[in-house]
Amino acid sequence: MEIAVKNCQRSIKINPGSITRVVKSAIEHLASGKRIRGRNLACGLSLDPSKAVVSVLLVGDRRMREMNRTYRGLDRTTDVLSFSQLEGSLLQHESAELGDIVISPAQAKQQARERGTTLNQELALLLIHGLLHLIGYDHDKNRYEAKKMREKETELIHAIQKVGR
């Protein structure tokens, strides 16, 4: 498993090791000792978790706004963006780059304050949210899909909290 973390912002100190641990734990839980299966992955695509590749990019709000405008047509910042490399793919991948997760630590910090959680807890939630998008979950499709994604987020948060103890 390869998880690359690149911090392109300077305003909030982030421990790249904690980012890597969350993503690794989530992928391992999704696989549960087997091959990863997700919404895209359920269409005949599966992946050995040891061969998963994910990159995480931490950016400032200005860059996040530019990316959100470019890729989603929304001229505002956001907390997390995901760019799946699996979309539309129905082939068996022996080695697969799942994709990229882009996070704004400034947005994560603000949301943590609003929710009464820590920055690390908010970052974990955003990483899980982004990872689920990479494997095909999409809360924007309909209420059913949104519910399934929230349930999987909750499951993964609890699994990661157990690992962290």
N, C-alpha and C positions, 0 to 999 in steps of 0.2 A: 504494500500500500504506500502510495506517495501523496503527501499533503504538503503543498507549497504555500507559504504565507508571505505576502509582501505588504509591508506597511508604508503607504505613500502619504501619510498624514503625520503631522507632528504635534498636534494640539492635545492629544490624549494618549497617555502611555498604555501600551497594550503588550501583554506577554504572549509572544507567538507560540510558545509551548502550550499554553492553555487552549489556544485556538486549535492547535493540532490534536490535542487530547480529546476535545469535544467531537471533532469531525471523525477521528479514528473510532472512538467509542460508539458513535451513532452508526457508522458504517458496519462495525462489527455486530451491533445489535440488530440492524436491519437484516444482516445475513444470517444471524443466529447459527453460525457454524456451517451454513450452507452457502448457496449463491444468492446474491442480492436480487430481490424481486421488488419491483415497484410498478407504477402505473404503466410507463413505457416498457419497463422490463417484463411486465406480465404478458406482453404481446409476443412471447416466444424469446425474449431477450433476457439473458441472465448474465451475471458477472461474478467471477471469483473475487471476493473482497480483498484478497491479498494483492490483486492486480489493479485495484481501483486507483485512479489518479484524480485529485481534486486540487484546485488552486483557490486561494482566498486572498482577495485584495482589499485592503483597508484604505479608504480615501476620505478626503474632506468633503464638506457639503457642496462646495462649488463644483468639484469634479463629479460628485454623485448627481447633482442637478443636470449637468451636461449629459451624462450617460442616460439618465431617465428621459431627458428630452429626445436624445438621439434614438434610443432603442424602444421607448414606449410612447413617445409623443406627449409626455407630460412634463410641462415646464416648472418643475418643483423638485426639491430634494426628496429622497426617500431613505428608508432604513437599510433595505437589502434588495439587491438585484441578483438574478441567477441566469446563467447562460449555459444551457445544457448542450452537451455534445452528442446526446443520445436521441434527440428529437427526430422522429420519423424513421429511426433505424430499427429494422426488424431482424438484423443478423446476430448471430452468436458472437459475442466479443470475448476473446481470451484475454486481452489487455485493453482496458478502456479508460479513456479520460472521461469522467462523468461530466466535467465542465468547471465553470468558474462561479464563485460566490463573491459578490462585491458588497462590502458593508461600510456604512458611515458610522464610525465610533461616536461622532457628535450626536447623531440621531439616537444611537443606542443609549448614550448617557442621559439624554433628555427623556427618553421613554422609560428608562429605569427609574428616574426620579419621579415621573408621573405615576408609575405602577407601584412604587415603594419597594423596588428590588435593587440588587446591586448591578453594576455595569457588567460584571462577569456573567450573571444570570441572564441578563438581556442579550449579551453577545451569544451565549449558548442557544437561546431561543432563536435568534436570527440565523445562526449557523445551521441549526436543524431545519428551520423553515426553508432556507436556501437549498440545503441538501435534498429535501423532499421535492422541491421544484426540479432539481437536476434529474431525479429519477422518474419524473412525470406527474407528480401530484400538482393539481391546479385548483386553488380555491376560487378562482374567478369564473370557472365554468358554470357552476350552479351550487345551490345550497347543499346538496348531497355530497358533492366533491369537497366543498369547504368543510363540512362536518368530518369527513373521512381524514382530511388533512389535519384538522385540529386534534382529532383523536390520536393520530400517529405522532404529532408533535408532543402531546402529553405523555404518551408511552415512552418516547425517546428521552424526554426530560427526566422522567422518573428512572429510567435505566441508567442514564449518565450520572444522576445523583447517587445511585447505589454504587456505581463503580468508583466515584469520588470519595466514598467513605472509607 
